Amino acid sequence: MEHTRDEPADALWSRLRLIEGQPLADRAEAYGSLHDELMKRLESAPRGGDAAPGPR
């Protein structure tokens, strides 16, 4: 099976659609969990280049 670049984005859109269908309180919790998961992925990803990014 060949993977395309769009698969992660498709999975994210599917997850966002599921979250949007939930009641407001559940949505808030689900978005918080998604945020935490994405932050962990970003923090664990290898960094490119020699200079470390500064605060924004």
N, C-alpha and C positions, 0 to 999 in steps of 0.2 A: 504494500500500500504506500503510495507516494503522499508525503505531507506537503501542504502548501503554506505559504507565509500567513494566509488568512485564517488558518485554523484557530490559533489562540484568540484572535479578535472575534471570531464567530462564537467561540465558547464564552467569551466575556459578554457579548451581546445577549446570548441565550440566558446567561445568569442574571443579567440586568433586567431582562424581560420578566423572569420569574420573580425577582425581588419587587418589581413595580406592581405585580399582581397581588401582593400581600397587603394586609391591613397596615396602617401607618406605623404603629408601634413595632410590629414585626419587621417592617421595611427599614426602620431606623437601626435596629439591631443587625439586620443582614448587611446593610451598607457599612456599618462599623466593622463587621467581620471581614468584609471584602477589602476594606481599607487596610486593615491589619495584615491580611494575607499579601496584598500587593506591596505594602511597605517592606515586609520581610523578604519578598522576592527581589525587590530593588536593592536592598541592603546586602543581599548575598550574591548579587550578580558581579561578575568580574568587571573591573573598571578599565576603560581604555585610556591611552595617553599617559604622559608622564606627570602632568599636573593634577592634583586632587581638586575637585570642584569646591568652591567656597560657599558659604551660606548665601541664600537668595533672599 
